[in-house]
Amino acid sequence: MATTTAPIHILRGILRHLKSPSPMSRTTATRRYVLEQFRQNRTESPLLAQEYLSLQQDLAERQRLYELDAGAEEKLSPKELTRLAAARAGLQPPKLDPDLK
């Protein structure tokens, strides 16, 4: 699997995921290590870095989706939960008579 992303973009993506909430700790040991490795291996294939960036992006998306789904049973009505489950499966529930609530 060849990568078409420029190495600088991969580095920026990795550093973006390593950002800490506090501006005081911008030079963490991990950040320094990543920059050092990038400088040493500029000419080599960035495949490992690309895979790491992809992993970080997937984990961030998984966390975002988990937070969206957490507590859905308490926030949504049973009717809305049924509609969302059907939509995930590619179905559309039938429209019920409003008197049958």
All heavy atoms as an XYZ file, in Angstrom:
806
protein
N       0.846     -1.168      0.000
C       0.000      0.000      0.000
C       0.891      1.230      0.000
O       1.571      1.530      0.958
C      -0.883     -0.025      1.241
C      -1.785      1.159      1.350
S      -2.929      0.945      2.712
C      -2.312      2.181      3.823
N       0.916      1.946     -1.098
C       1.752      3.138     -1.207
C       0.973      4.352     -0.719
O      -0.239      4.467     -0.908
C       2.176      3.333     -2.647
N       1.696      5.247     -0.094
C       1.050      6.448      0.409
C       1.250      7.590     -0.574
O       2.308      7.709     -1.191
C       1.597      6.819      1.793
O       0.953      8.002      2.219
C       3.082      7.057      1.773
N       0.241      8.402     -0.742
C       0.351      9.545     -1.632
C       0.363     10.848     -0.850
O       0.455     11.905     -1.438
C      -0.824      9.561     -2.628
O      -2.044      9.599     -1.881
C      -0.807      8.341     -3.505
N       0.266     10.762      0.459
C       0.276     11.951      1.299
C       1.708     12.389      1.532
O       2.587     11.580      1.794
C      -0.390     11.648      2.656
O      -1.668     11.087      2.416
C      -0.538     12.900      3.482
N       1.947     13.685      1.437
C       3.286     14.217      1.656
C       3.706     13.980      3.107
O       2.879     14.078      4.021
C       3.303     15.707      1.343
N       4.984     13.677      3.330
C       5.458     13.402      4.693
C       5.194     14.551      5.660
O       4.883     14.309      6.823
C       6.958     13.166      4.508
C       7.100     12.720      3.103
C       6.028     13.423      2.340
N       5.275     15.789      5.203
C       5.034     16.923      6.108
C       3.588     16.941      6.581
O       3.299     17.292      7.723
C       5.438     18.261      5.448
C       5.436     19.394      6.477
C       4.517     18.606      4.299
C       6.532     19.301      7.478
N       2.671     16.506      5.719
C       1.263     16.461      6.110
C       1.027     15.351      7.134
O       0.203     15.499      8.036
C       0.363     16.264      4.892
C       0.408     17.408      3.942
N       0.063     18.693      4.283
C       0.791     17.468      2.643
C       0.213     19.484      3.247
N       0.660     18.771      2.233
N       1.737     14.252      6.967
C       1.632     13.159      7.937
C       2.151     13.634      9.292
O       1.524     13.417     10.325
C       2.410     11.933      7.446
C       1.764     11.386      6.172
C       2.456     10.856      8.523
C       2.588     10.321      5.478
N       3.314     14.302      9.270
C       3.884     14.827     10.520
C       2.925     15.804     11.189
O       2.684     15.720     12.392
C       5.223     15.515     10.245
C       5.850     16.219     11.446
C       6.261     15.196     12.497
C       7.008     17.078     11.026
N       2.369     16.697     10.431
C       1.423     17.669     11.006
C       0.207     16.974     11.600
O      -0.299     17.367     12.643
C       0.989     18.667      9.942
C       2.056     19.657      9.592
C       1.577     20.609      8.534
N       2.632     21.534      8.161
C       2.653     22.192      7.031
N       1.681     22.030      6.143
N       3.632     23.020      6.750
N      -0.289     15.948     10.922
C      -1.437     15.210     11.448
C      -1.114     14.518     12.762
O      -1.912     14.547     13.704
N       0.070     13.910     12.837
C       0.473     13.246     14.074
C       0.612     14.267     15.195
O       0.125     14.056     16.306
C       1.773     12.449     13.873
C       1.514     11.265     12.948
C       2.345     11.983     15.203
C       2.764     10.533     12.522
N       1.261     15.381     14.898
C       1.440     16.417     15.927
C       0.104     17.006     16.367
O      -0.077     17.358     17.527
C       2.372     17.515     15.411
C       3.821     17.081     15.186
C       4.632     18.235     14.605
C       4.448     16.552     16.452
N      -0.836     17.089     15.456
C      -2.170     17.606     15.805
C      -2.845     16.679     16.820
O      -3.506     17.125     17.746
C      -3.021     17.700     14.541
C      -4.284     18.503     14.705
C      -5.024     18.684     13.381
N      -4.179     19.235     12.333
C      -3.914     18.615     11.171
N      -4.439     17.443     10.901
N      -3.152     19.171     10.270
N      -2.646     15.367     16.654
C      -3.237     14.409     17.603
C      -2.498     14.386     18.931
O      -3.040     13.929     19.930
C      -3.269     13.008     16.993
C      -4.380     12.830     16.019
N      -5.689     12.656     16.399
C      -4.395     12.842     14.669
C      -6.441     12.557     15.330
N      -5.679     12.668     14.271
N      -1.257     14.855     18.930
C      -0.483     14.880     20.170
C      -0.667     16.170     20.956
O      -0.133     16.288     22.049
C       1.017     14.707     19.863
C       1.434     13.347     19.338
C       2.912     13.361     19.003
C       1.125     12.266     20.347
N      -1.409     17.111     20.402
C      -1.608     18.380     21.109
C      -2.199     18.135     22.485
O      -3.120     17.354     22.659
C      -2.574     19.282     20.336
C      -1.924     20.137     19.317
C      -2.949     21.096     18.755
C      -2.345     21.906     17.642
N      -3.334     22.751     16.986
N      -1.658     18.847     23.430
C      -2.232     18.740     24.773
C      -3.128     19.945     25.005
O      -2.941     20.989     24.386
C      -1.127     18.680     25.822
O      -0.565     19.948     25.993
N      -4.104     19.827     25.901
C      -5.009     20.935     26.160
C      -4.297     22.155     26.737
O      -4.747     23.266     26.582
C      -6.020     20.379     27.155
C      -5.693     18.951     27.343
C      -4.425     18.646     26.653
N      -3.178     21.945     27.400
C      -2.459     23.031     28.047
C      -1.360     23.565     27.131
O      -0.501     22.812     26.687
C      -1.847     22.532     29.355
O      -0.814     23.381     29.762
N      -1.332     24.864     26.844
C      -0.278     25.414     25.994
C       1.095     25.378     26.667
O       2.112     25.488     26.017
C      -0.720     26.852     25.735
C      -1.743     27.159     26.746
C      -2.308     25.859     27.232
N       1.132     25.188     27.994
C       2.393     25.156     28.715
C       3.197     23.898     28.378
O       4.413     23.903     28.442
C       2.137     25.197     30.230
C       1.455     26.471     30.685
S       2.509     27.885     30.520
C       3.538     27.632     31.931
N       2.531     22.824     28.017
C       3.237     21.564     27.785
C       3.276     21.212     26.307
O       2.988     20.097     25.917
C       2.573     20.454     28.588
O       1.235     20.338     28.190
N       3.618     22.159     25.472
C       3.681     21.919     24.026
C       4.877     21.048     23.653
O       4.882     20.425     22.615
C       3.743     23.232     23.264
C       2.422     23.916     23.211
C       2.307     24.665     21.916
N       1.014     25.296     21.857
C       0.090     24.964     20.989
N       0.320     24.044     20.112
N      -1.070     25.566     20.993
N       5.916     21.028     24.455
C       7.104     20.242     24.125
C       7.153     18.992     24.989
O       8.034     18.830     25.816
C       8.376     21.079     24.314
O       8.380     21.557     25.656
C       8.431     22.226     23.348
N       6.203     18.122     24.805
C       6.192     16.866     25.546
C       7.260     15.940     24.989
O       7.766     16.137     23.880
C       4.821     16.179     25.441
O       4.592     15.852     24.069
C       3.710     17.067     25.968
N       7.607     14.925     25.740
C       8.622     13.975     25.307
C       8.187     13.245     24.036
O       9.006     13.016     23.140
C       8.895     12.977     26.425
N       6.925     12.915     23.937
C       6.429     12.220     22.749
C       6.543     13.102     21.524
O       6.965     12.658     20.456
C       4.960     11.789     22.947
O       4.859     11.043     24.146
C       4.472     10.971     21.779
N       6.190     14.361     21.676
C       6.270     15.315     20.566
C       7.722     15.478     20.107
O       8.005     15.491     18.907
C       5.672     16.642     21.009
C       5.580     17.682     19.930
C       4.933     18.945     20.516
N       4.898     20.003     19.566
C       3.939     20.204     18.685
N       2.908     19.386     18.660
N       3.990     21.202     17.843
N       8.634     15.604     21.066
C      10.056     15.737     20.721
C      10.541     14.485     19.995
O      11.292     14.576     19.026
C      10.883     15.980     21.983
C      10.824     17.413     22.464
C      11.898     17.675     23.506
N      11.831     16.737     24.630
C      11.203     16.964     25.767
N      10.581     18.106     25.957
N      11.198     16.062     26.726
N      10.100     13.315     20.461
C      10.505     12.057     19.835
C      10.015     11.983     18.390
O      10.759     11.590     17.488
C       9.983     10.868     20.646
C      10.291      9.536     20.017
C      11.563      8.989     20.131
C       9.322      8.842     19.311
C      11.855      7.763     19.551
C       9.610      7.624     18.729
C      10.878      7.089     18.847
O      11.169      5.899     18.266
N       8.770     12.353     18.172
C       8.207     12.308     16.818
C       8.973     13.243     15.895
O       9.333     12.876     14.769
C       6.698     12.656     16.844
C       6.169     12.906     15.442
C       5.909     11.550     17.511
N       9.259     14.454     16.348
C      10.009     15.405     15.529
C      11.422     14.897     15.245
O      11.914     15.013     14.120
C      10.067     16.765     16.223
C       8.763     17.555     16.200
C       8.852     18.760     17.115
C       8.432     17.968     14.778
N      12.055     14.315     16.234
C      13.406     13.779     16.066
C      13.416     12.641     15.036
O      14.272     12.602     14.151
C      13.912     13.280     17.415
C      15.287     12.681     17.384
C      15.667     12.163     18.764
O      15.546     12.927     19.747
O      16.059     10.984     18.836
N      12.442     11.723     15.143
C      12.363     10.614     14.198
C      12.071     11.110     12.782
O      12.608     10.586     11.802
C      11.301      9.606     14.633
C      11.683      8.824     15.854
C      12.936      8.007     15.628
O      13.064      7.292     14.637
N      13.875      8.119     16.548
N      11.232     12.116     12.669
C      10.918     12.670     11.352
C      12.166     13.277     10.722
O      12.444     13.063      9.542
C       9.821     13.728     11.472
C       9.538     14.423     10.164
C       8.798     13.780      9.189
C      10.017     15.693      9.916
C       8.542     14.410      7.981
C       9.764     16.323      8.721
C       9.029     15.678      7.737
N      12.929     14.005     11.504
C      14.147     14.629     10.976
C      15.183     13.587     10.576
O      15.905     13.770      9.599
C      14.713     15.590     12.012
C      13.858     16.820     12.171
C      14.409     17.772     13.212
N      13.490     18.896     13.385
C      13.045     19.319     14.552
N      13.443     18.736     15.672
N      12.219     20.332     14.618
N      15.283     12.502     11.314
C      16.262     11.453     11.005
C      15.869     10.644      9.774
O      16.725     10.224      9.007
C      16.410     10.494     12.189
C      17.172     11.058     13.344
C      17.242     10.063     14.493
O      16.736      8.953     14.399
N      17.870     10.478     15.584
N      14.597     10.403      9.583
C      14.125      9.505      8.526
C      13.379     10.232      7.422
O      12.413      9.711      6.879
C      13.222      8.428      9.136
C      13.917      7.665     10.229
O      15.070      7.319     10.094
N      13.210      7.423     11.318
N      13.803     11.422      7.081
C      13.109     12.194      6.051
C      13.046     11.491      4.710
O      12.064     11.599      3.992
C      13.805     13.531      5.860
C      13.118     14.624      6.550
C      13.722     15.922      6.228
N      13.448     16.759      7.394
C      13.820     17.977      7.523
N      14.513     18.543      6.578
N      13.517     18.647      8.588
N      14.108     10.821      4.349
C      14.176     10.233      3.012
C      13.518      8.863      2.932
O      13.252      8.381      1.841
C      15.646     10.106      2.565
O      16.328      9.298      3.513
C      16.291     11.471      2.465
N      13.264      8.234      4.051
C      12.660      6.902      4.042
C      11.151      6.980      3.815
O      10.531      8.018      3.962
C      12.952      6.191      5.358
C      14.415      5.891      5.538
C      14.703      5.186      6.846
O      13.755      4.675      7.467
O      15.872      5.162      7.229
N      10.576      5.853      3.500
C       9.141      5.779      3.263
C       8.373      6.077      4.554
O       8.647      5.478      5.588
C       8.772      4.388      2.761
O       7.383      4.255      2.708
N       7.409      6.965      4.499
C       6.644      7.318      5.708
C       5.468      6.379      5.977
O       4.477      6.779      6.565
C       6.161      8.731      5.393
C       5.975      8.721      3.914
C       7.071      7.823      3.374
N       5.595      5.127      5.558
C       4.477      4.192      5.682
C       4.063      3.971      7.134
O       2.876      4.001      7.462
C       4.826      2.857      5.033
C       3.725      1.813      5.029
C       2.502      2.336      4.294
C       4.197      0.537      4.393
N       5.039      3.770      8.014
C       4.717      3.545      9.425
C       4.043      4.772     10.028
O       3.068      4.656     10.771
C       5.977      3.187     10.207
C       5.765      2.830     11.668
C       4.849      1.627     11.796
C       7.085      2.565     12.348
N       4.545      5.945      9.681
C       3.941      7.181     10.183
C       2.521      7.338      9.648
O       1.620      7.766     10.374
C       4.799      8.383      9.794
N       2.314      6.986      8.376
C       0.973      7.067      7.787
C       0.014      6.124      8.503
O      -1.119      6.488      8.794
C       1.035      6.730      6.298
C      -0.311      6.683      5.608
C      -0.972      8.038      5.511
O      -0.301      9.036      5.338
N      -2.277      8.065      5.637
N       0.476      4.917      8.811
C      -0.367      3.965      9.519
C      -0.686      4.447     10.934
O      -1.799      4.281     11.421
C       0.305      2.595      9.555
C       0.316      1.917      8.199
C       1.066      0.605      8.205
O       1.587      0.196      9.268
O       1.132     -0.014      7.137
N       0.299      5.052     11.596
C       0.070      5.579     12.940
C      -0.944      6.715     12.895
O      -1.851      6.780     13.726
C       1.389      6.067     13.541
C       1.214      6.669     14.912
C       1.002      5.862     16.021
C       1.238      8.049     15.100
C       0.823      6.407     17.280
C       1.061      8.596     16.346
C       0.852      7.778     17.433
O       0.664      8.319     18.673
N      -0.806      7.600     11.910
C      -1.769      8.693     11.779
C      -3.166      8.154     11.525
O      -4.140      8.620     12.120
C      -1.348      9.634     10.654
C      -2.304     10.778     10.332
C      -2.500     11.672     11.557
C      -1.802     11.581      9.162
N      -3.281      7.155     10.671
C      -4.580      6.547     10.390
C      -5.175      5.929     11.654
O      -6.377      6.076     11.920
C      -4.424      5.486      9.301
O      -5.635      4.847      9.060
N      -4.333      5.257     12.435
C      -4.794      4.677     13.694
C      -5.307      5.760     14.638
O      -6.385      5.619     15.237
C      -3.666      3.891     14.362
C      -3.952      3.382     15.775
C      -5.009      2.299     15.735
C      -2.687      2.889     16.430
N      -4.570      6.839     14.765
C      -4.976      7.931     15.654
C      -6.303      8.551     15.197
O      -7.173      8.851     16.014
C      -3.887      9.011     15.719
C      -2.676      8.592     16.486
C      -3.007      8.289     17.931
O      -3.804      8.961     18.564
N      -2.396      7.245     18.448
N      -6.456      8.733     13.900
C      -7.704      9.299     13.383
C      -8.876      8.355     13.635
O      -9.963      8.799     14.026
C      -7.565      9.589     11.891
C      -6.634     10.744     11.603
C      -6.313     10.877     10.129
O      -6.447      9.933      9.350
N      -5.866     12.057      9.741
N      -8.657      7.062     13.437
C      -9.721      6.088     13.676
C     -10.108      6.018     15.149
O     -11.293      5.922     15.488
C      -9.303      4.704     13.182
C      -9.199      4.631     11.674
O      -9.718      5.532     10.993
O      -8.586      3.663     11.176
N      -9.110      6.082     16.032
C      -9.411      6.059     17.466
C     -10.155      7.315     17.904
O     -11.065      7.245     18.740
C      -8.124      5.897     18.276
C      -7.467      4.517     18.188
C      -6.127      4.529     18.912
C      -8.371      3.442     18.739
N      -9.783      8.459     17.343
C     -10.483      9.702     17.672
C     -11.939      9.645     17.192
O     -12.856     10.062     17.907
C      -9.760     10.901     17.058
N     -12.153      9.108     16.000
C     -13.516      8.983     15.469
C     -14.323      7.991     16.307
O     -15.501      8.217     16.595
C     -13.469      8.520     14.010
C     -14.821      8.322     13.381
C     -15.620      9.588     13.196
O     -15.095     10.691     13.409
O     -16.812      9.482     12.838
N     -13.696      6.899     16.716
C     -14.378      5.923     17.564
C     -14.799      6.548     18.889
O     -15.912      6.322     19.373
C     -13.454      4.730     17.815
C     -14.079      3.643     18.644
C     -13.124      2.463     18.766
N     -13.707      1.396     19.524
C     -13.464      1.172     20.811
N     -12.630      1.936     21.455
N     -14.042      0.184     21.431
N     -13.913      7.334     19.479
C     -14.232      8.001     20.737
C     -15.385      8.986     20.558
O     -16.287      9.064     21.385
C     -12.994      8.733     21.274
C     -13.221      9.444     22.586
C     -13.538      8.494     23.729
O     -13.080      7.358     23.743
N     -14.324      8.945     24.672
N     -15.369      9.726     19.436
C     -16.446     10.684     19.161
C     -17.782      9.962     19.018
O     -18.795     10.375     19.589
C     -16.127     11.465     17.891
C     -17.102     12.592     17.594
C     -16.825     13.220     16.250
N     -17.206     12.363     15.149
C     -18.451     12.258     14.684
N     -19.433     12.942     15.229
N     -18.717     11.459     13.673
N     -17.784      8.849     18.280
C     -19.021      8.096     18.100
C     -19.496      7.473     19.404
O     -20.701      7.416     19.669
C     -18.828      7.020     17.034
C     -18.622      7.537     15.613
C     -18.281      6.390     14.682
C     -19.833      8.296     15.130
N     -18.564      7.005     20.215
C     -18.923      6.426     21.508
C     -19.589      7.482     22.390
O     -20.593      7.211     23.054
C     -17.678      5.858     22.195
C     -17.989      5.278     23.556
C     -18.573      4.031     23.676
C     -17.725      5.993     24.711
C     -18.882      3.496     24.912
C     -18.022      5.467     25.960
C     -18.591      4.224     26.052
O     -18.907      3.720     27.281
N     -19.044      8.688     22.397
C     -19.628      9.759     23.204
C     -21.010     10.146     22.700
O     -21.883     10.497     23.487
C     -18.700     10.969     23.204
C     -17.443     10.740     24.013
C     -16.421     11.852     23.855
O     -16.692     12.815     23.107
O     -15.345     11.734     24.471
N     -21.209     10.082     21.371
C     -22.538     10.377     20.826
C     -23.556      9.326     21.246
O     -24.714      9.636     21.516
C     -22.485     10.428     19.298
C     -21.930     11.684     18.666
C     -21.842     11.513     17.156
C     -22.781     12.886     19.006
N     -23.111      8.069     21.290
C     -24.020      6.970     21.582
C     -24.250      6.780     23.078
O     -25.260      6.205     23.484
C     -23.461      5.671     20.985
C     -24.487      4.564     20.990
O     -25.656      4.839     20.662
O     -24.129      3.430     21.346
N     -23.331      7.262     23.891
C     -23.446      7.062     25.342
C     -24.704      7.742     25.881
O     -24.944      8.912     25.650
C     -22.211      7.611     26.044
N     -25.494      6.991     26.550
C     -26.695      7.549     27.171
C     -27.849      7.788     26.215
O     -28.798      8.474     26.568
N     -27.783      7.237     25.018
C     -28.860      7.462     24.054
C     -30.184      6.914     24.567
O     -31.242      7.468     24.294
C     -28.514      6.823     22.707
N     -30.119      5.821     25.350
C     -31.343      5.224     25.866
C     -32.070      6.179     26.811
O     -33.289      6.134     26.937
C     -31.041      3.915     26.607
C     -30.507      2.816     25.737
C     -29.007      2.941     25.502
O     -28.324      3.648     26.268
O     -28.526      2.338     24.542
N     -31.304      7.018     27.486
C     -31.922      7.949     28.429
C     -32.360      9.242     27.750
O     -33.263      9.923     28.215
C     -30.927      8.270     29.548
C     -30.555      7.039     30.347
C     -29.275      7.217     31.132
O     -28.731      8.332     31.133
O     -28.829      6.232     31.722
N     -31.715      9.590     26.647
C     -32.006     10.860     25.983
C     -33.122     10.743     24.958
O     -33.823     11.710     24.689
C     -30.752     11.373     25.268
C     -29.623     11.696     26.193
C     -28.396     12.074     25.394
C     -27.194     12.207     26.284
N     -25.961     12.430     25.528
N     -33.275      9.563     24.343
C     -34.223      9.403     23.248
C     -35.392      8.519     23.665
O     -35.256      7.634     24.504
C     -33.521      8.771     22.043
C     -32.322      9.545     21.489
C     -31.644      8.729     20.401
C     -32.739     10.894     20.957
N     -36.517      8.766     23.026
C     -37.708      7.960     23.289
C     -37.557      6.594     22.610
O     -36.753      6.448     21.674
C     -38.939      8.674     22.749
O     -38.907      8.693     21.330
N     -38.318      5.597     23.041
C     -38.252      4.280     22.382
C     -38.573      4.362     20.879
O     -37.970      3.660     20.077
C     -39.295      3.448     23.120
C     -39.401      4.089     24.461
C     -39.156      5.551     24.231
N     -39.493      5.240     20.526
C     -39.859      5.398     19.118
C     -38.668      5.931     18.319
O     -38.377      5.460     17.221
C     -41.053      6.354     19.012
C     -41.603      6.501     17.627
C     -42.826      7.383     17.637
C     -43.400      7.555     16.257
N     -44.576      8.422     16.257
N     -37.961      6.902     18.878
C     -36.798      7.476     18.205
C     -35.653      6.462     18.134
O     -34.948      6.378     17.126
C     -36.350      8.738     18.934
C     -35.250      9.508     18.238
C     -35.658     10.101     16.899
O     -36.864     10.212     16.614
O     -34.747     10.433     16.124
N     -35.455      5.673     19.186
C     -34.428      4.627     19.160
C     -34.715      3.604     18.063
O     -33.805      3.153     17.364
C     -34.357      3.925     20.518
C     -33.630      4.672     21.626
C     -33.811      3.947     22.950
C     -32.171      4.822     21.291
N     -35.987      3.241     17.898
C     -36.379      2.296     16.852
C     -36.105      2.879     15.480
O     -35.576      2.204     14.595
C     -37.872      1.944     16.981
O     -38.110      1.424     18.277
C     -38.297      0.954     15.926
N     -36.423      4.155     15.301
C     -36.192      4.812     14.017
C     -34.703      4.843     13.687
O     -34.302      4.548     12.564
C     -36.754      6.233     14.043
C     -36.747      6.908     12.679
C     -37.088      8.382     12.766
N     -36.065      9.147     13.452
C     -34.873      9.468     12.928
N     -34.546      9.050     11.737
N     -34.006     10.185     13.610
N     -33.849      5.158     14.666
C     -32.406      5.217     14.435
C     -31.823      3.837     14.145
O     -30.961      3.683     13.276
C     -31.705      5.835     15.644
C     -31.931      7.334     15.838
C     -31.296      7.794     17.140
C     -31.384      8.108     14.665
N     -32.312      2.800     14.855
C     -31.831      1.442     14.610
C     -32.219      0.984     13.208
O     -31.420      0.350     12.503
C     -32.393      0.489     15.663
N     -33.412      1.302     12.785
C     -33.854      0.938     11.445
C     -33.037      1.679     10.392
O     -32.644      1.101      9.373
C     -35.337      1.250     11.276
N     -32.734      2.941     10.637
C     -31.945      3.722      9.685
C     -30.533      3.160      9.553
O     -29.971      3.130      8.454
C     -31.900      5.185     10.126
N     -29.945      2.688     10.660
C     -28.606      2.078     10.593
C     -28.615      0.827      9.735
O     -27.630      0.499      9.083
C     -28.111      1.729     11.996
C     -27.515      2.896     12.727
C     -26.758      2.433     13.958
N     -27.580      1.707     14.890
C     -28.184      2.228     15.946
N     -28.049      3.508     16.219
N     -28.913      1.498     16.751
N     -29.730      0.114      9.730
C     -29.845     -1.111      8.938
C     -30.325     -0.822      7.520
O     -30.491     -1.743      6.727
C     -30.804     -2.073      9.620
N     -30.547      0.447      7.209
C     -30.992      0.821      5.877
C     -32.483      0.671      5.675
O     -32.953      0.588      4.546
N     -33.238      0.631      6.742
C     -34.690      0.484      6.664
C     -35.372      1.762      7.120
O     -34.778      2.609      7.764
C     -35.147     -0.681      7.549
C     -34.509     -2.024      7.251
C     -34.904     -3.022      8.319
C     -34.916     -2.508      5.878
N     -36.628      1.848      6.796
C     -37.424      2.979      7.248
C     -38.678      2.424      7.912
O     -39.456      1.699      7.286
C     -37.802      3.865      6.063
C     -38.430      5.157      6.463
C     -38.634      6.059      5.258
O     -38.627      5.589      4.128
N     -38.824      7.327      5.505
N     -38.864      2.724      9.191
C     -40.045      2.172      9.866
C     -41.334      2.762      9.292
O     -41.333      3.884      8.778
C     -39.843      2.573     11.334
C     -38.905      3.715     11.298
C     -38.067      3.566     10.063
N     -42.415      2.007      9.361
C     -43.684      2.517      8.813
C     -44.211      3.674      9.657
O     -43.934      3.791     10.841
C     -44.621      1.315      8.918
C     -44.053      0.481      9.998
C     -42.565      0.691      9.951
N     -44.937      4.535      9.005
C     -45.555      5.643      9.722
C     -46.822      5.116     10.401
O     -47.685      4.521      9.753
C     -45.911      6.763      8.759
C     -44.687      7.356      8.077
C     -45.001      8.693      7.482
C     -43.876      9.274      6.706
N     -42.609      9.328      7.286
N     -46.896      5.321     11.690
C     -48.025      4.812     12.455
C     -49.105      5.865     12.545
O     -48.860      7.069     12.445
C     -47.573      4.421     13.872
C     -46.529      3.312     13.934
C     -46.090      3.112     15.359
C     -47.114      2.024     13.368
N     -50.299      5.394     12.776
C     -51.425      6.288     12.996
C     -51.140      7.103     14.262
O     -50.781      6.542     15.298
C     -52.693      5.451     13.157
C     -53.955      6.299     13.224
O     -53.834      7.531     13.058
O     -55.019      5.729     13.462
N     -51.274      8.431     14.225
C     -50.969      9.242     15.404
C     -51.828      8.874     16.617
O     -51.439      9.134     17.757
C     -51.253     10.664     14.967
C     -51.667     10.629     13.559
C     -51.685      9.215     13.106
N     -52.988      8.238     16.411
C     -53.829      7.856     17.519
C     -53.304      6.640     18.257
O     -53.745      6.337     19.361
C     -55.263      7.550     17.021
C     -55.911      8.791     16.413
O     -55.543      9.918     16.828
O     -56.763      8.626     15.537
N     -52.328      5.931     17.677
C     -51.814      4.702     18.274
C     -50.585      4.921     19.155
O     -49.920      3.970     19.514
C     -51.462      3.679     17.192
C     -52.626      3.169     16.355
C     -52.103      2.249     15.269
C     -53.628      2.433     17.236
N     -50.279      6.110     19.479
C     -49.101      6.400     20.284
C     -49.093      5.526     21.461
O     -48.381      4.993     22.071
C     -49.078      7.839     20.731
C     -48.798      8.785     19.605
C     -48.682     10.185     20.140
C     -48.497     11.157     19.007
N     -48.358     12.485     19.428
